[in-house]
Amino acid sequence: MTAADGARGARSGGAGPGGTPPTEACDACLRRTALIAALSGWLDVEWRRRDVAARVLALPDEDLLARGAPAMRSRYERFDAPAARAAAARAEVSLVCGCAGAYPPRLRALPDPPAVLHVLGDPAALTVSDGVAIVGARRATGYGLEVSRALGRGLSLAGVPVVSGLALGVDAAAHHGALEGRGRPVAVLAAAPEVAYPSRNRALHAAVAERGAVVSELPPGGSAYRWCFVARNRIVAALARVVVIVEATERSGSLTTADFAADLGCTVAAVPGRVTTRTAAGTNGLIQSGAALVRDSGDVLDLLAETTGEPRRTPARPVPPPLAPELQCLLTAVEEGRGALGELASGAEDARAVLAGLGELEFRGLVRRTFGGRYEPAAR
């Protein structure tokens, strides 16, 4: 039996978190998901082969069973679909299988679409047709983090859903920016959706799930193997109209998202970087190969308008974050060009307070530290 046989399987509907419309997952699709999760160790080895994406995860269940241990078939035949639904309910995760009407249409274009999407948040956030993916280096530079957050903010202020992987670096910065606008962010995880990965993004994970959706093809409790990260990238690409790579080395995993996007006919774009910077080698290479050059969210909105054939969206005016009087005075001084510590502090005691204030303003994305330790207003 394969995931395509799911239309003949029993269905189970139920309201998702926050009163979302009922979602469904048939027995056959749930069984295939459990099989994929059980084969994760074997897939970790197979995934190193470059043609594996469309070859392994697209195989029917029988072919996958033939590659697993003999005990795998018995486990497969004894699969308990109601127990899988109960486990998802306990984790407050909605189930959307490929046989359900709520399944995102753009995922069907993949040669190996996930049998079931496990969604923490609102599954309706996955059905939008104008998402933009922002992905890039985990060890991003300050420049990369600033640009990623500004892109996420600008797109979200225009109501555009930002899709990313919630990883450290560029992904997290893009989602932080997206939460400052009105768009509904979508995070695609390599592990189970109910657990923040990495754990330091726990607050961000919760915020994205509250506003939009956190999704994974793995069931609750599923662990992230190496193959899951590349597999996750195909879902990121399929949920977006435009894919923007902010920073990437020449061998960065983020470039696989660009590859998937190109295969799906999505617009691929990249942010240029210094030619002497290792994390710019991948993005500069994409631009040299024909990817669209992106400087700010306006460029992305133009690309999105060309792709959808709809009028270009205009970002809403951002609401200034509430600042304490002393922080507002410090921000004003930086905006007026007084960005050096000696220009902002009158003594050693005052310097400590100024540095703490600058740190707070930098955390809020209002200022950035530049060469020589000076501060200047951040791009907004």
C-alpha distance (Angstrom), angle and dihedral (degrees) to the residues before:
residue distance angle dihedral
M1 . . .
T2 3.80 . .
A3 3.80 135.8 .
A4 3.79 87.3 -98.4
D5 3.79 87.9 65.2
G6 3.80 88.6 63.7
A7 3.78 94.4 100.9
R8 3.80 86.5 71.5
G9 3.80 93.5 48.8
A10 3.78 126.4 96.5
R11 3.79 113.9 -91.4
S12 3.76 131.6 -144.9
G13 3.78 122.0 -163.1
G14 3.77 129.8 -168.7
A15 3.77 141.6 153.9
G16 3.76 114.8 -86.8
P17 3.81 126.4 -136.6
G18 3.77 115.0 -57.3
G19 3.80 93.9 20.7
T20 3.80 95.8 -67.2
P21 3.81 120.0 168.2
P22 3.82 116.0 -78.2
T23 3.79 115.7 -81.0
E24 3.76 128.6 -159.7
A25 3.77 141.8 -151.7
C26 3.80 122.3 -176.0
D27 3.79 124.6 -141.6
A28 3.81 94.3 -110.2
C29 3.81 94.4 53.1
L30 3.79 92.3 45.7
R31 3.81 89.6 49.9
R32 3.79 91.7 51.5
T33 3.80 91.1 49.6
A34 3.78 90.3 52.6
L35 3.81 89.4 49.4
I36 3.82 92.4 52.0
A37 3.81 90.4 49.2
A38 3.81 91.4 48.5
L39 3.83 90.8 51.4
S40 3.81 93.9 50.6
G41 3.80 94.0 113.0
W42 3.80 92.3 53.0
L43 3.80 91.5 43.5
D44 3.80 89.0 54.4
V45 3.80 88.5 64.9
E46 3.81 95.9 40.7
W47 3.79 93.6 48.1
R48 3.78 92.2 70.0
R49 3.78 88.5 73.4
R50 3.79 108.6 91.1
D51 3.82 97.4 -134.8
V52 3.77 94.2 50.2
A53 3.82 99.4 100.9
A54 3.79 96.3 73.9
R55 3.81 94.7 27.5
V56 3.79 108.2 50.8
L57 3.81 106.1 31.8
A58 3.81 89.2 43.5
L59 3.82 92.8 56.8
P60 3.82 116.4 110.5
D61 3.78 118.7 -110.0
E62 3.82 94.1 -101.4
D63 3.80 92.0 57.0
L64 3.79 91.3 48.7
L65 3.79 91.5 48.7
A66 3.79 90.0 52.9
R67 3.80 88.6 59.6
G68 3.79 95.8 48.6
A69 3.78 132.5 77.8
P70 3.85 117.0 -74.7
A71 3.81 90.4 -109.6
M72 3.80 89.0 59.8
R73 3.81 93.0 75.5
S74 3.78 93.5 53.5
R75 3.79 90.1 49.2
Y76 3.80 89.9 47.7
E77 3.81 93.1 51.1
R78 3.81 91.8 47.8
F79 3.81 93.2 49.8
D80 3.82 112.1 144.7
A81 3.81 109.3 -145.3
P82 3.84 95.2 -177.1
A83 3.81 89.2 54.2
A84 3.81 90.1 52.1
R85 3.80 90.6 51.3
A86 3.80 90.6 47.9
A87 3.81 91.3 51.5
A88 3.80 90.0 51.7
A89 3.80 91.3 48.7
R90 3.81 91.2 52.0
A91 3.80 89.1 52.9
E92 3.84 90.1 47.0
V93 3.79 88.6 -120.3
S94 3.81 121.9 147.9
L95 3.79 119.7 -140.8
V96 3.80 123.1 -138.9
C97 3.80 117.3 176.1
G98 3.77 129.8 -168.8
C99 3.78 90.6 -103.2
A100 3.82 93.6 59.3
G101 3.79 126.2 92.2
A102 3.81 90.1 -129.6
Y103 3.83 91.3 63.8
P104 3.84 109.7 115.2
P105 3.82 107.5 -102.5
R106 3.82 93.5 -143.6
L107 3.81 91.4 61.8
R108 3.79 90.0 61.6
A109 3.82 88.4 69.8
L110 3.81 89.9 68.4
P111 3.81 116.8 99.4
D112 3.82 87.0 -134.6
P113 3.83 108.6 28.8
P114 3.82 116.0 -177.1
A115 3.79 111.6 -95.7
V116 3.81 91.4 -139.0
L117 3.78 133.3 16.4
H118 3.80 114.0 -147.6
V119 3.78 107.4 -153.1
L120 3.78 130.2 -165.9
G121 3.79 105.0 -167.7
D122 3.79 127.7 11.8
P123 3.84 116.1 -13.7
A124 3.81 88.6 -157.5
A125 3.82 88.1 72.0
L126 3.82 87.8 70.3
T127 3.80 95.8 58.1
V128 3.81 97.0 68.0
S129 3.79 115.7 117.9
D130 3.81 100.6 -153.3
G131 3.80 105.1 59.2
V132 3.80 122.8 144.5
A133 3.79 121.0 -150.3
I134 3.81 118.6 -145.2
V135 3.79 114.1 -170.9
G136 3.76 137.9 153.7
A137 3.78 149.1 123.0
R138 3.77 122.5 -6.0
R139 3.80 90.1 -150.4
A140 3.77 92.2 50.9
T141 3.78 123.9 171.3
G142 3.79 122.6 -118.7
Y143 3.80 87.1 -100.7
G144 3.79 91.6 53.9
L145 3.79 93.2 48.4
E146 3.78 92.3 48.4
V147 3.80 93.8 48.9
S148 3.82 92.6 45.3
R149 3.78 93.3 51.7
A150 3.80 92.0 45.8
L151 3.82 91.1 50.0
G152 3.79 92.1 48.8
R153 3.79 91.4 47.4
G154 3.81 95.6 47.3
L155 3.80 94.2 47.1
S156 3.79 93.1 46.0
L157 3.81 91.5 49.0
A158 3.81 85.7 57.2
G159 3.80 89.6 52.1
V160 3.80 94.6 -107.9
P161 3.83 116.0 144.2
V162 3.80 112.3 -121.6
V163 3.81 115.1 -143.9
S164 3.79 122.0 -163.0
G165 3.79 143.5 138.2
L166 3.83 101.2 -103.0
A167 3.82 89.1 -126.4
L168 3.78 123.0 144.7
G169 3.79 117.7 -81.3
V170 3.80 120.7 14.9
D171 3.82 96.2 10.6
A172 3.79 95.0 53.2
A173 3.81 92.5 43.4
A174 3.81 90.7 52.6
H175 3.79 91.0 51.5
H176 3.80 92.5 47.0
G177 3.79 88.1 54.1
A178 3.81 92.3 45.9
L179 3.79 90.8 55.8
E180 3.81 89.0 60.0
G181 3.83 90.8 64.6
R182 3.78 135.8 51.0
G183 3.81 100.2 -100.0
R184 3.79 121.7 110.3
P185 3.83 108.7 -114.7
V186 3.79 122.4 -144.4
A187 3.80 123.0 -155.7
V188 3.80 120.8 -165.9
L189 3.79 112.9 -157.8
A190 3.78 130.6 -158.0
A191 3.81 89.8 -145.9
A192 3.80 133.2 43.4
P193 3.81 112.9 -46.7
E194 3.79 98.7 -125.8
V195 3.81 96.0 61.3
A196 3.81 121.5 69.4
Y197 3.80 111.0 -121.0
P198 2.95 115.2 -138.2
S199 3.80 94.0 27.5
R200 3.81 94.1 -137.6
N201 3.83 87.3 68.4
R202 3.79 91.1 62.0
A203 3.81 95.5 119.1
L204 3.80 92.0 44.7
H205 3.81 90.6 48.2
A206 3.81 90.5 54.1
A207 3.81 92.9 46.2
V208 3.82 93.4 51.3
A209 3.81 91.5 48.0
E210 3.81 90.1 49.5
R211 3.81 94.2 50.4
G212 3.81 101.0 32.2
A213 3.80 132.2 -19.3
V214 3.79 143.3 -55.4
V215 3.81 110.6 -154.0
S216 3.81 139.0 -176.2
E217 3.77 137.0 169.4
L218 3.81 88.4 -136.8
P219 3.81 120.5 86.9
P220 3.81 123.6 -117.6
G221 3.78 110.4 -65.7
G222 3.80 93.4 25.2
S223 3.80 116.4 143.4
A224 3.80 125.9 -136.8
Y225 3.79 114.9 -110.2
R226 3.79 123.7 -177.0
W227 3.80 92.8 -99.1
C228 3.81 89.8 56.1
F229 3.81 92.8 67.7
V230 3.80 94.7 57.0
A231 3.81 90.6 41.1
R232 3.81 88.9 51.0
N233 3.81 89.6 55.9
R234 3.80 92.8 62.1
I235 3.80 89.6 57.2
V236 3.81 91.5 48.3
A237 3.81 90.0 52.8
A238 3.80 94.0 45.8
L239 3.82 92.7 52.5
A240 3.81 92.0 54.9
R241 3.79 137.6 71.4
V242 3.79 92.4 -160.8
V243 3.81 126.0 30.0
V244 3.80 117.3 -158.2
I245 3.81 121.2 -166.3
V246 3.80 110.1 -159.8
E247 3.81 104.1 -178.5
A248 3.80 129.3 -2.5
T249 3.77 138.5 154.5
E250 3.79 119.7 -129.3
R251 3.82 90.8 -93.3
S252 3.80 97.9 35.4
G253 3.78 119.0 144.2
S254 3.80 87.2 -134.0
L255 3.79 88.5 73.4
T256 3.81 89.4 66.8
T257 3.81 87.0 64.9
A258 3.80 88.2 56.6
D259 3.81 89.5 49.3
F260 3.79 92.2 51.7
A261 3.80 90.6 46.2
A262 3.80 92.2 52.2
D263 3.82 90.7 49.6
L264 3.81 89.6 52.5
G265 3.81 93.4 48.5
C266 3.81 94.5 -110.7
T267 3.78 121.5 147.6
V268 3.81 110.8 -99.5
A269 3.80 118.4 -153.3
A270 3.79 136.0 170.2
V271 3.78 139.7 -164.1
P272 3.82 112.9 -122.7
G273 3.79 120.2 -125.0
R274 3.78 140.4 -175.1
V275 3.79 111.2 -63.7
T276 3.81 89.8 -133.9
T277 3.81 92.7 56.5
R278 3.81 117.4 94.4
T279 3.80 93.0 -147.9
A280 3.80 90.3 57.5
A281 3.81 96.3 55.3
G282 3.80 94.1 86.6
T283 3.79 96.6 44.7
N284 3.79 94.5 44.0
G285 3.79 87.9 49.6
L286 3.81 90.9 53.4
I287 3.80 90.9 51.9
Q288 3.79 90.8 48.4
S289 3.82 88.0 52.5
G290 3.79 92.8 53.4
A291 3.81 106.7 -84.1
A292 3.79 115.0 144.8
L293 3.80 115.1 -97.8
V294 3.80 114.1 -122.3
R295 3.81 123.7 -161.3
D296 3.80 100.6 164.3
S297 3.79 143.8 -13.8
G298 3.80 90.1 -78.5
D299 3.80 90.0 65.6
V300 3.81 90.1 50.7
L301 3.81 92.2 48.6
D302 3.81 88.7 52.7
L303 3.81 90.6 51.7
L304 3.79 90.9 47.6
A305 3.80 91.6 51.0
E306 3.82 90.3 51.1
T307 3.79 90.5 49.6
T308 3.80 97.7 47.4
G309 3.80 97.7 33.7
E310 3.80 88.9 -131.1
P311 3.82 127.6 124.7
R312 3.78 115.6 -81.2
R313 3.78 112.5 -93.1
T314 3.78 121.2 -122.8
P315 3.80 118.6 -140.8
A316 3.78 115.3 -121.0
R317 3.78 115.8 -116.0
P318 3.81 106.8 -90.8
V319 3.77 118.0 -119.8
P320 3.83 108.8 -122.2
P321 3.79 110.8 -116.7
P322 3.80 113.8 -111.1
L323 3.79 109.8 -98.3
A324 3.77 131.9 -168.8
P325 3.83 111.6 -114.2
E326 3.80 93.3 -106.8
L327 3.82 91.5 51.4
Q328 3.79 91.4 48.0
C329 3.81 90.5 52.4
L330 3.80 90.1 49.2
L331 3.81 91.9 49.3
T332 3.79 91.2 48.8
A333 3.81 90.6 52.1
V334 3.81 91.3 52.2
E335 3.81 91.2 47.4
E336 3.82 88.4 52.9
G337 3.80 90.6 56.2
R338 3.79 101.7 -97.7
G339 3.80 95.7 125.7
A340 3.82 103.4 143.5
L341 3.78 121.5 93.3
G342 3.82 90.5 -125.0
E343 3.80 89.4 57.2
L344 3.79 93.3 49.3
A345 3.81 103.3 40.7
S346 3.78 130.0 54.7
G347 3.81 97.7 -161.0
A348 3.79 147.6 -7.9
E349 3.82 94.2 -77.9
D350 3.79 91.9 47.1
A351 3.83 90.6 46.6
R352 3.80 92.3 62.5
A353 3.79 91.5 53.9
V354 3.81 91.7 45.3
L355 3.81 92.3 51.1
A356 3.81 90.4 49.8
G357 3.80 89.7 50.1
L358 3.80 92.5 48.1
G359 3.80 89.1 50.7
E360 3.80 90.2 53.8
L361 3.80 92.2 48.0
E362 3.81 90.4 48.5
F363 3.81 91.1 50.1
R364 3.80 89.2 52.9
G365 3.78 90.3 52.2
L366 3.82 94.1 -115.4
V367 3.81 99.6 115.8
R368 3.78 136.1 19.1
R369 3.78 133.6 -155.1
T370 3.78 114.9 -117.9
F371 3.79 137.6 -171.5
G372 3.80 112.8 -47.4
G373 3.79 93.7 22.5
R374 3.80 96.1 -77.1
Y375 3.80 120.9 141.3
E376 3.78 127.2 -137.2
P377 3.83 135.0 174.3
A378 3.80 112.8 -77.7
A379 3.79 121.9 -122.2
R380 3.79 111.5 -91.0
